[in-house]
Amino acid sequence: MSRPTSGPGITRREALGRLAAGAAGLALAGGRTGVAQTATPPTPPARAVIQVWLWGGPPQTDTFDPKPDAGYDYCGPFRKPLDTNVPGIRIGQMLPRLAQLADRYAILRSLTHGNNGHETAAYLVQTGHRPGDRLVYPSLGAIVSKFRGYDGGYTGLVPPYVVLTESQGRFDEAGFLGPRYKPFATGGDPNAGRYVVEGVVAGGISDERQAARRDLLHSLDALKQALPGVPATTETEAAEAKAYKMILGDAGKLFDLSTEKDELRQRYGRNTFGQSCLMARRLVAAGVPFVTINYGGWDTHKQHFETMRSKLPQMDAGMATLLEDLEERGLLESTIVWWSGEFGRSPKVAWGAPWNGGRHHFGECFSAVLAGGGFKGGRVVGASDATGEHVAERPVYPPDVLGSICERLGIDPDAPMPNPRGMELAVMPSGEEFGKDGGRLKELL
């Protein structure tokens, strides 16, 4: 249980950690004083995460855990799952391109948390904590923004945590870490003729016009001219220079997808999701450590299969091309691609009115996918039962997934997490509050 510490600014856990570090240093020095020893920490296998977030809850039985033998009331018209390029692994019939890339990713088929509310389930999957504690915990994106972003030597002008294009849930992604670690939500549509990015790319205004506006503003700034070198104006000038470097410099050009070959853009899919996948690749290639693609529209209580016939081909093209593109550029080994929603959809189809073939919220058993970043592909972790309604083998809990991703990024999930109450918290909980039969994904390491 988390407890406040008695002393200000440092927890007992931190104190013990520092003592242990000191002891380890002496051991490395062979117990001798006055001998400087420097240990180089190992380079983590991953340096970035692309989170493919399917807001609303994607259907596991129509994607990565098909159940054709369960009958029509469970699989509906999707009764012909596809063999993949990994013997023994089959996925949904609407994902032909991903079926040929199964050796690049691992499927988690036994995720569970039992929560069927959008906001609370999203909080669970993205923070690893159950809601209702004394603190609002940060999402994985905010944790990466802290440890591999602002506090980890990141110097890019684009914030270290980017969401394409809207915030990925109705909760505070940064939690107690504060607004510095919140995501930068770009807004706009990367599939538009000009990708209008909040605060960076203005609609209907060329770069030349932006530069002319800046020059005109400077010529009219009498206060700046009258008070040169005053600290207040100097700070303002520095902030303005940084902003315009982002707007008119390389950072602004980063969001210009017109520089990509049309053939590649077509492979990704000329739709918002496909072009968001392409934009995510550009961002991680530029050094951004955490990018979320917020792909909404998965809350399919009604006419589920009609919606899936539209959305699944988009997902298949965008995600498959993302994996291929990352691999072709030598980025897949250093970039984790994490596909998930806040929960799955009910395996049994609601055929009656008013649902007319819908699937409902389902947190009892659902799927996720991990690729890249040192995770082994061509694997399946866990299993659901014959109808997909319950975990049959190896439950996986949200902190198991998040802690494993942290490990691949070189972030110790068991290390102390700074927090405003001075509580003894780890970066990621162990998962024992969900069950003792889970654990981090050693099968994929």
C-alpha positions as CSV (number, residue, x, y, z in Angstrom):
1,M,0.0,0.0,0.0
2,S,1.2,3.5,-0.8
3,R,2.1,5.6,2.3
4,P,3.3,9.2,2.7
5,T,6.9,9.6,3.7
6,S,8.0,11.3,6.9
7,G,10.7,13.4,5.4
8,P,10.3,16.1,2.6
9,G,11.4,15.5,-0.9
10,I,12.6,11.9,-0.8
11,T,10.9,8.7,-0.1
12,R,12.2,5.8,1.9
13,R,12.4,3.8,-1.3
14,E,14.5,6.5,-3.0
15,A,16.8,6.6,0.1
16,L,17.3,2.9,0.0
17,G,17.9,3.1,-3.8
18,R,20.6,5.7,-3.3
19,L,22.3,3.6,-0.5
20,A,22.2,0.6,-2.8
21,A,23.7,2.5,-5.7
22,G,26.5,3.7,-3.4
23,A,27.2,0.2,-2.3
24,A,27.2,-1.0,-5.9
25,G,29.6,1.7,-6.7
26,L,32.0,0.6,-4.0
27,A,31.7,-3.0,-5.2
28,L,32.6,-2.0,-8.7
29,A,35.6,-0.2,-7.4
30,G,36.7,-3.4,-5.6
31,G,36.1,-1.7,-2.2
32,R,38.8,0.9,-2.9
33,T,38.2,4.5,-2.2
34,G,39.5,7.3,-4.5
35,V,39.2,5.1,-7.6
36,A,36.8,6.5,-10.2
37,Q,34.8,3.9,-12.0
38,T,32.3,4.6,-14.7
39,A,29.7,2.1,-15.9
40,T,28.0,2.7,-19.2
41,P,24.3,1.7,-19.0
42,P,23.1,-0.6,-21.7
43,T,21.4,0.9,-24.6
44,P,17.7,0.1,-24.5
45,P,16.4,-1.8,-27.5
46,A,13.5,0.7,-28.1
47,R,13.6,4.5,-28.2
48,A,10.0,5.3,-29.4
49,V,6.4,4.0,-29.2
50,I,3.6,4.4,-31.7
51,Q,0.3,3.7,-29.9
52,V,-2.5,2.7,-32.3
53,W,-5.4,3.6,-30.0
54,L,-8.8,2.3,-31.2
55,W,-11.0,4.5,-29.1
56,G,-14.4,2.9,-28.4
57,G,-13.1,-0.7,-28.2
58,P,-12.1,-2.9,-31.3
59,P,-13.6,-6.3,-31.7
60,Q,-11.1,-9.0,-30.8
61,T,-13.1,-11.8,-32.5
62,D,-13.2,-9.9,-35.8
63,T,-9.5,-9.0,-35.7
64,F,-6.8,-11.0,-33.9
65,D,-8.8,-13.7,-32.1
66,P,-11.4,-15.1,-34.5
67,K,-13.9,-17.8,-33.4
68,P,-15.4,-19.3,-36.5
69,D,-16.3,-22.5,-34.8
70,A,-18.4,-20.7,-32.2
71,G,-21.2,-20.3,-34.7
72,Y,-23.1,-17.4,-36.4
73,D,-24.2,-15.8,-33.2
74,Y,-20.6,-15.2,-32.4
75,C,-18.8,-14.6,-35.6
76,G,-21.6,-13.3,-37.8
77,P,-20.7,-13.1,-41.4
78,F,-16.9,-13.1,-40.7
79,R,-16.6,-16.9,-40.7
80,K,-13.4,-17.4,-42.8
81,P,-10.4,-16.4,-40.8
82,L,-7.1,-16.1,-42.6
83,D,-4.0,-18.2,-42.2
84,T,-1.0,-16.0,-41.6
85,N,2.6,-16.4,-42.6
86,V,3.2,-18.0,-39.2
87,P,1.9,-21.6,-39.1
88,G,-0.9,-22.0,-36.6
89,I,-1.8,-18.3,-36.2
90,R,-5.0,-17.1,-37.8
91,I,-6.5,-13.7,-37.8
92,G,-9.8,-12.1,-39.1
93,Q,-10.7,-12.3,-42.7
94,M,-10.8,-8.5,-43.2
95,L,-7.0,-8.2,-42.5
96,P,-5.3,-9.8,-45.5
97,R,-2.2,-7.6,-45.4
98,L,-1.6,-8.0,-41.7
99,A,-2.0,-11.8,-42.2
100,Q,1.2,-11.7,-44.3
101,L,3.1,-9.8,-41.5
102,A,2.3,-12.0,-38.5
103,D,6.0,-12.8,-38.0
104,R,6.5,-9.1,-37.2
105,Y,4.1,-8.8,-34.3
106,A,2.9,-10.7,-31.2
107,I,-0.8,-11.1,-30.3
108,L,-2.0,-10.9,-26.7
109,R,-5.3,-12.8,-26.6
110,S,-6.0,-12.8,-22.9
111,L,-6.0,-9.2,-21.8
112,T,-8.5,-8.6,-19.0
113,H,-9.5,-6.0,-16.5
114,G,-13.3,-6.5,-16.3
115,N,-14.2,-2.9,-16.7
116,N,-16.9,-1.9,-19.3
117,G,-16.9,1.9,-19.0
118,H,-15.1,3.9,-21.7
119,E,-13.3,6.4,-19.4
120,T,-12.5,4.1,-16.6
121,A,-11.3,1.3,-18.9
122,A,-9.2,3.7,-21.0
123,Y,-7.6,4.9,-17.7
124,L,-6.9,1.3,-16.7
125,V,-5.3,0.3,-20.0
126,Q,-3.2,3.5,-20.3
127,T,-2.1,4.0,-16.7
128,G,-2.1,0.4,-15.4
129,H,-4.1,1.5,-12.3
130,R,-7.7,1.0,-11.3
131,P,-9.6,4.3,-11.0
132,G,-10.6,5.7,-7.6
133,D,-7.2,5.8,-5.9
134,R,-6.0,8.9,-4.1
135,L,-4.0,10.1,-7.1
136,V,-4.7,10.5,-10.8
137,Y,-1.9,8.5,-12.4
138,P,-0.1,9.4,-15.7
139,S,-0.6,7.5,-18.9
140,L,2.3,5.6,-20.5
141,G,2.7,8.5,-23.0
142,A,3.2,11.0,-20.1
143,I,5.6,8.6,-18.4
144,V,7.7,8.3,-21.6
145,S,7.4,12.1,-22.1
146,K,9.0,12.5,-18.7
147,F,11.7,9.8,-18.6
148,R,12.6,9.8,-22.4
149,G,11.4,13.3,-23.2
150,Y,11.8,16.5,-21.1
151,D,13.8,14.8,-18.3
152,G,15.6,12.4,-20.6
153,G,17.6,14.7,-22.8
154,Y,15.1,15.2,-25.6
155,T,15.8,18.5,-27.3
156,G,13.4,18.4,-30.3
157,L,11.1,21.4,-30.9
158,V,8.0,19.1,-31.4
159,P,6.8,18.0,-27.9
160,P,7.9,14.5,-27.0
161,Y,4.3,13.2,-26.7
162,V,2.1,13.8,-29.7
163,V,-1.4,12.7,-30.4
164,L,-2.8,12.4,-34.0
165,T,-5.2,14.1,-34.0
166,E,-7.4,14.4,-30.9
167,S,-6.8,13.5,-27.3
168,Q,-7.3,9.8,-26.9
169,G,-9.8,9.7,-24.1
170,R,-11.8,11.7,-21.7
171,F,-9.3,11.6,-18.9
172,D,-6.2,13.5,-17.9
173,E,-3.4,11.8,-19.7
174,A,-0.6,13.5,-17.6
175,G,-2.2,12.8,-14.2
176,F,-0.2,14.0,-11.3
177,L,2.9,14.7,-13.5
178,G,1.2,17.9,-14.6
179,P,0.4,19.8,-17.8
180,R,4.1,19.8,-18.9
181,Y,3.7,16.1,-19.8
182,K,0.4,16.3,-21.5
183,P,0.2,15.3,-25.2
184,F,0.4,17.8,-28.0
185,A,-2.8,17.1,-29.9
186,T,-2.3,18.2,-33.5
187,G,-5.9,18.7,-34.6
188,G,-6.4,18.9,-38.3
189,D,-6.5,16.1,-40.8
190,P,-3.2,14.7,-42.2
191,N,-5.2,13.5,-45.3
192,A,-6.2,17.1,-46.2
193,G,-4.5,19.0,-48.9
194,R,-2.7,21.0,-46.2
195,Y,-2.3,19.4,-42.8
196,V,-3.4,22.2,-40.4
197,V,-1.6,21.6,-37.2
198,E,-2.6,23.5,-34.0
199,G,-0.2,26.3,-33.4
200,V,2.2,25.2,-36.2
201,V,0.5,25.2,-39.6
202,A,-2.3,27.7,-40.2
203,G,-5.0,27.0,-42.7
204,G,-4.9,29.3,-45.8
205,I,-1.6,31.0,-44.8
206,S,1.6,30.2,-46.7
207,D,5.0,30.1,-45.0
208,E,6.0,33.3,-46.9
209,R,2.9,35.1,-45.5
210,Q,3.7,33.9,-42.0
211,A,7.3,35.3,-42.3
212,A,5.9,38.6,-43.7
213,R,3.5,38.9,-40.7
214,R,6.4,38.3,-38.3
215,D,8.5,41.0,-40.0
216,L,5.6,43.4,-39.9
217,L,5.0,42.7,-36.2
218,H,8.6,43.4,-35.4
219,S,8.6,46.7,-37.3
220,L,5.6,47.9,-35.3
221,D,6.8,46.7,-31.9
222,A,7.8,50.1,-30.4
223,L,8.2,48.7,-26.8
224,K,10.8,46.2,-28.0
225,Q,12.7,49.0,-29.8
226,A,12.5,51.4,-26.8
227,L,13.6,48.8,-24.2
228,P,16.3,46.7,-25.9
229,G,18.0,44.1,-23.6
230,V,15.3,44.3,-20.8
231,P,14.9,40.8,-19.4
232,A,11.2,40.7,-19.9
233,T,11.5,41.5,-23.6
234,T,14.5,39.2,-24.0
235,E,12.5,36.3,-22.7
236,T,9.6,37.1,-25.0
237,E,12.0,37.3,-28.0
238,A,13.4,33.9,-27.1
239,A,10.0,32.3,-26.9
240,E,8.9,33.9,-30.1
241,A,12.1,32.8,-31.9
242,K,11.5,29.2,-30.7
243,A,7.9,29.3,-31.9
244,Y,8.8,30.6,-35.3
245,K,11.6,28.1,-35.6
246,M,8.9,25.4,-35.2
247,I,6.5,27.1,-37.6
248,L,8.9,28.0,-40.4
249,G,11.8,25.6,-39.7
250,D,12.4,21.9,-39.9
251,A,9.7,21.1,-37.3
252,G,7.0,22.8,-39.4
253,K,8.2,20.9,-42.5
254,L,7.9,17.7,-40.6
255,F,4.1,17.9,-40.9
256,D,4.2,18.5,-44.6
257,L,3.2,15.1,-46.0
258,S,3.3,16.4,-49.6
259,T,7.0,15.6,-49.6
260,E,6.2,11.9,-49.4
261,K,5.9,9.8,-52.6
262,D,2.3,9.4,-53.7
263,E,2.7,5.7,-54.1
264,L,3.6,5.4,-50.4
265,R,0.7,7.6,-49.4
266,Q,-1.6,5.3,-51.3
267,R,-0.2,2.2,-49.6
268,Y,-1.0,3.7,-46.2
269,G,-4.5,4.7,-47.4
270,R,-5.7,8.1,-48.4
271,N,-7.8,8.5,-45.3
272,T,-7.2,10.1,-41.9
273,F,-6.0,6.9,-40.2
274,G,-3.7,5.9,-43.0
275,Q,-2.1,9.3,-43.2
276,S,-1.8,9.4,-39.4
277,C,0.2,6.2,-39.6
278,L,2.5,7.9,-42.1
279,M,2.8,11.0,-39.9
280,A,3.6,8.8,-36.9
281,R,6.5,7.2,-38.8
282,R,7.8,10.7,-39.7
283,L,7.6,11.8,-36.1
284,V,9.5,8.8,-34.6
285,A,12.1,9.1,-37.4
286,A,12.6,12.7,-36.2
287,G,13.2,11.5,-32.7
288,V,9.8,12.0,-31.0
289,P,9.6,9.3,-28.4
290,F,5.8,8.7,-28.1
291,V,3.1,9.1,-30.7
292,T,-0.5,8.1,-30.4
293,I,-2.8,7.6,-33.4
294,N,-6.3,8.1,-32.0
295,Y,-8.5,6.1,-34.4
296,G,-12.1,6.5,-33.2
297,G,-15.4,5.0,-34.3
298,W,-15.1,1.5,-32.7
299,D,-18.1,1.8,-30.3
300,T,-20.3,-0.3,-32.5
301,H,-23.4,-1.1,-30.4
302,K,-25.5,-1.1,-33.6
303,Q,-24.8,-2.4,-37.1
304,H,-21.4,-3.5,-36.1
305,F,-20.5,-5.5,-39.3
306,E,-21.5,-2.7,-41.6
307,T,-19.0,-0.5,-39.8
308,M,-16.3,-3.1,-39.8
309,R,-16.5,-3.6,-43.5
310,S,-15.4,0.1,-43.8
311,K,-13.0,0.4,-40.9
312,L,-11.1,-2.9,-40.9
313,P,-9.7,-2.5,-44.5
314,Q,-8.4,1.0,-43.5
315,M,-6.8,-0.4,-40.4
316,D,-5.3,-3.3,-42.3
317,A,-3.7,-1.0,-44.9
318,G,-2.5,1.7,-42.5
319,M,-1.0,-0.6,-39.9
320,A,0.5,-3.1,-42.3
321,T,2.2,-0.3,-44.2
322,L,3.4,1.2,-41.0
323,L,5.2,-2.0,-40.0
324,E,6.6,-2.4,-43.5
325,D,7.8,1.2,-43.7
326,L,9.4,1.1,-40.3
327,E,11.2,-2.1,-41.2
328,E,12.4,-0.8,-44.6
329,R,13.9,2.3,-42.9
330,G,15.6,0.3,-40.1
331,L,13.2,1.8,-37.5
332,L,11.1,-1.2,-36.4
333,E,13.7,-2.6,-34.0
334,S,13.8,0.7,-32.2
335,T,10.1,1.5,-32.4
336,I,7.4,-0.3,-30.5
337,V,4.0,-0.4,-32.2
338,W,1.3,-1.0,-29.6
339,W,-2.3,-1.7,-30.9
340,S,-5.1,-1.6,-28.4
341,G,-8.4,-0.2,-27.3
342,E,-9.8,0.4,-23.8
343,F,-11.6,-3.0,-24.1
344,G,-12.9,-5.4,-26.7
345,R,-16.5,-6.0,-28.0
346,S,-18.9,-8.7,-26.7
347,P,-18.2,-12.0,-28.6
348,K,-21.9,-12.8,-28.8
349,V,-23.7,-10.6,-31.3
350,A,-26.8,-8.6,-30.3
351,W,-29.0,-9.3,-33.3
352,G,-32.3,-8.0,-31.9
353,A,-33.7,-4.5,-32.1
354,P,-32.5,-1.8,-31.5
355,W,-29.0,-3.2,-32.0
356,N,-29.5,-5.0,-35.3
357,G,-26.2,-6.9,-35.1
358,G,-24.1,-5.0,-32.6
359,R,-21.4,-5.8,-30.2
360,H,-21.2,-4.2,-26.7
361,H,-18.4,-3.1,-24.3
362,F,-16.3,-6.1,-23.2
363,G,-13.5,-5.9,-20.6
364,E,-13.5,-9.5,-19.5
365,C,-11.3,-10.8,-22.3
366,F,-9.8,-8.9,-25.3
367,S,-6.7,-8.6,-27.5
368,A,-3.8,-6.3,-28.1
369,V,-0.8,-6.4,-30.5
370,L,2.9,-5.6,-29.9
371,A,5.5,-5.2,-32.6
372,G,9.0,-3.9,-32.8
373,G,11.3,-2.5,-30.1
374,G,12.8,-5.9,-29.4
375,F,9.5,-7.8,-28.8
376,K,9.5,-11.1,-30.6
377,G,7.0,-11.4,-33.5
378,G,5.1,-14.5,-34.6
379,R,4.0,-15.3,-31.1
380,V,0.6,-15.5,-29.3
381,V,0.5,-14.9,-25.6
382,G,-2.5,-16.3,-23.7
383,A,-5.8,-17.7,-25.0
384,S,-9.5,-17.1,-24.7
385,D,-12.1,-19.9,-24.5
386,A,-14.0,-21.3,-27.4
387,T,-16.4,-18.4,-27.6
388,G,-13.9,-15.6,-26.7
389,E,-15.8,-14.7,-23.5
390,H,-13.3,-15.7,-20.9
391,V,-9.6,-16.0,-20.4
392,A,-8.6,-19.7,-20.8
393,E,-4.8,-19.4,-20.5
394,R,-2.3,-16.9,-19.1
395,P,-4.2,-13.7,-18.1
396,V,-2.5,-10.5,-19.1
397,Y,-3.3,-7.3,-17.1
398,P,-2.8,-3.7,-18.2
399,P,0.3,-3.1,-16.0
400,D,1.9,-6.3,-17.5
401,V,1.8,-4.7,-20.9
402,L,2.8,-1.2,-19.8
403,G,5.6,-2.4,-17.6
404,S,7.0,-4.6,-20.5
405,I,7.0,-1.6,-22.8
406,C,8.8,0.5,-20.2
407,E,11.4,-2.2,-19.9
408,R,12.1,-2.2,-23.6
409,L,12.5,1.6,-23.5
410,G,15.0,1.3,-20.7
411,I,12.6,2.8,-18.1
412,D,12.7,0.7,-14.9
413,P,9.0,0.0,-14.2
414,D,9.9,-0.7,-10.5
415,A,11.9,2.5,-10.0
416,P,10.4,5.3,-7.8
417,M,7.9,7.6,-9.5
418,P,8.1,11.2,-8.3
419,N,4.7,12.5,-7.2
420,P,3.3,15.5,-5.4
421,R,2.4,13.7,-2.2
422,G,5.8,12.1,-1.6
423,M,4.2,8.6,-1.7
424,E,6.1,5.4,-2.2
425,L,5.1,4.7,-5.8
426,A,6.7,2.8,-8.6
427,V,6.7,3.9,-12.2
428,M,4.3,1.0,-12.9
429,P,2.4,-1.2,-10.5
430,S,3.1,-4.9,-10.3
431,G,-0.3,-6.0,-11.4
432,E,-1.0,-8.0,-8.3
433,E,-4.1,-5.8,-7.6
434,F,-5.6,-7.5,-10.7
435,G,-4.4,-11.1,-10.0
436,K,-1.3,-13.0,-9.1
437,D,-1.3,-15.2,-12.2
438,G,-0.3,-12.5,-14.6
439,G,3.2,-11.0,-15.0
440,R,5.3,-9.1,-17.5
441,L,5.6,-10.4,-21.0
442,K,8.8,-12.5,-20.7
443,E,7.5,-14.7,-23.5
444,L,8.2,-11.9,-25.9
445,L,11.7,-10.9,-24.7
